[in-house]
Amino acid sequence: MERPDDKYLLAFCAALPRFAAMSQPLAAPTDLGRELGDIFARLRPQMSALDRFMTGQIASFEPEIRDMAAYCLETSGKRLRPALVFISGWQGEGVVNDALVRVAGVVEMVHLATLVHDDIMDGADIRRNRRTAARAYGGEAAVLLGDALFSQALHIAAQFPTTEVCQIVSASTRQVCSGEIMQTLRRRDMDLSLADYMKIVDLKTAELFRVSCLLGSRIAGYPEDFVAAAEKFGRHLGIAYQIYDDLVDFLGEESRIGKTLGTDLATGKLTLPLMLLFERLPAAERAEIVGNLQAGRGWGLAASVEKMRALGIAPLVAAAIGRESAAACDALRPHASRPPAALMDALCELLRQQVRQLVPET
């Protein structure tokens, strides 16, 4: 798997390409059949089936912990990864493929398990507009709850007729956990390179996006050339989404986002917004801030946001997101006639809209 190196990343961050210069949509808006805001409305039959599937999994847990399992499984969230499964395996309006529903459930359960663990490590209080599992049940119980969710996901994956789904999901789960471990070990490491940051993003976030598109398109029966394109699409979209999420951690509104913000800064995670900010700070000021972060004394979120606005960091990050989302759409270009392609392209545009709301000057 190819990895962008530092030189490549610095070049595209510095270039500040405008969104207007990015790839054009695969199809005209009228071909999408709905406004972009209606993408998830089109997935309502599939998402309803997923809701029933997830609720049905609660009975698989021991009676003593079913309330804890339900606390995680019955939350809807954005469900981007299941959406990617359904969209990459799109077979027409209202068509619900039971195998896709089960795969979407597996991917979402793995994702939920990672969120439970993330919130413990980040000390987050809010997730999806309510208390995190760690705050609701305590950190020790939440660690084990996350483990139980991982195990149940792999149990479901093992029930497919072939071992392929279980092999792919188990390897992907290892990759996600590896990315989280790498990020944890590099906390408060202010010498983290852009290449290392991108590798962490690739593993901890883009991996599940990639696998969602891979499994969705393959289980739906699409040819392998489209499956490979969908897989590449998912990876680049996942990278774009994580960079966007890293920017939201600084510029978002907690009441609207529905989770605790500022956790990256508080826990000493060096993400792209902070990297680009450090590159542009005077040496003495940077040294002082780095020293405080490394010592665990922190740096106020408001102060960091003010510096980012003053030095124009957000447009630089938005440009990085734009580069990755364009690469995602480019992967689909030879397959524009396939039923999933227009909806997948629309997801990229939806992310661009979110970026424009967060960074209006782009």
Secondary structure as GFF3:
##gff-version 3
##sequence-region A 1 362
A	DSSP	alpha_helix	6	15	.	.	.	ID=ss1
A	DSSP	three_ten_helix	19	21	.	.	.	ID=ss2
A	DSSP	alpha_helix	29	32	.	.	.	ID=ss3
A	DSSP	three_ten_helix	36	38	.	.	.	ID=ss4
A	DSSP	alpha_helix	39	42	.	.	.	ID=ss5
A	DSSP	alpha_helix	44	56	.	.	.	ID=ss6
A	DSSP	three_ten_helix	57	60	.	.	.	ID=ss7
A	DSSP	three_ten_helix	63	65	.	.	.	ID=ss8
A	DSSP	alpha_helix	66	73	.	.	.	ID=ss9
A	DSSP	alpha_helix	80	88	.	.	.	ID=ss10
A	DSSP	alpha_helix	98	122	.	.	.	ID=ss11
A	DSSP	beta_strand	126	127	.	.	.	ID=ss12
A	DSSP	beta_strand	130	131	.	.	.	ID=ss13
A	DSSP	alpha_helix	133	137	.	.	.	ID=ss14
A	DSSP	alpha_helix	139	157	.	.	.	ID=ss15
A	DSSP	alpha_helix	164	185	.	.	.	ID=ss16
A	DSSP	alpha_helix	194	201	.	.	.	ID=ss17
A	DSSP	pi_helix	202	206	.	.	.	ID=ss18
A	DSSP	alpha_helix	207	219	.	.	.	ID=ss19
A	DSSP	alpha_helix	224	251	.	.	.	ID=ss20
A	DSSP	alpha_helix	254	257	.	.	.	ID=ss21
A	DSSP	alpha_helix	263	266	.	.	.	ID=ss22
A	DSSP	alpha_helix	272	280	.	.	.	ID=ss23
A	DSSP	alpha_helix	283	294	.	.	.	ID=ss24
A	DSSP	alpha_helix	301	310	.	.	.	ID=ss25
A	DSSP	alpha_helix	313	332	.	.	.	ID=ss26
A	DSSP	three_ten_helix	333	335	.	.	.	ID=ss27
A	DSSP	alpha_helix	341	358	.	.	.	ID=ss28
###
